Amino acid sequence: MSLGYFPIPYPDEVLYSVIARAKSRLGIEAARTFVFELFGTIHIRAVLDMPSHLDAMATALPPGYPWIHTTGCTCPPEKTKIPG
């Protein structure tokens, strides 16, 4: 399933914040519902610094989203708390 909308990150915004903004803008109140829509499972934990399940997330992002490539979903390191 693909979400019809997912925000483009601001230059200094981390992935966790982008996900929170998407949930808010889509008007989805239940966190479990949104997690399932985005990742295809509710058995996932939100972690600010080390994002995971990016390939699962890629299937839910709108076609043409900047982080989706033929090899899967690539979250730029600056969108995490991983030291550069």
N, C-alpha and C positions, 0 to 999 in steps of 0.2 A: 504494500500500500504506500502511496506517496502523499505526503502532506502538500496541500495546495500553496502553502506559504512557509517560508523559513527566512528569518532576517539575515541580511548580509552583516557580518560583524563590523563594528566600529574599529578604527585602527588600533586602539589600545584595549580592546575588549577580549576577555578570555572566553573560551568555549562554554564554560558553565553559565556565564552571564547571557550568552547568545541563546542558550537553551531556555533559560528562565524567561527571557524576553519573548521568545517564540510562544511559550506556554501562555503567557499573559495576553499577547496580541491575538492568539487564536481563540481566547476565551474559554480555554479548557480549565475547569476548576479542580478536578481530581488529578493529583499528581500521578497516581498509578495509571490512569487512563492515558495521560500524555506520554509517560515512559513506555507504555505498551505500543502506542502509535509510533513513537520515534525509534524504539529499539527492538520491537517485536517480542518483548518479554518484560515481566515485572521483576525478574530476579536480577536486578542490577543496582549498584550503589553509586550515588553521585560522589565523584571525587574531583576536587577542584584542580589538582596539579597534574594528574596522570590520566587523561581521558582514555577510555577503552570502548570496545564495541563499535568502532567507527565504521566498519564495513556494514554492520547491521543498520546503523544510522543512515548510511549512504543510500540504502534502498528506500528510505522514507523521505529524503530530501527532494525538492522539486527538480525536474530535469534541467540540466545546465547550471546547477549550483556550482560556484567557483571551486569548492574543495573536492568535487567528484571527478575522478580520472578513470581511464580504462583499467587501471590496476586497483581500483577501490577508492576509498575515501582517505584523503590526506589532510590532517589537521596541522596547519602551520605551527611550528614550535613556539612562535610568539603568542599563540592563543592558549598556551599552557603556562604552568609555573616552572617548567623544566629549564634549568640554567642554559643559556645559549653560549 
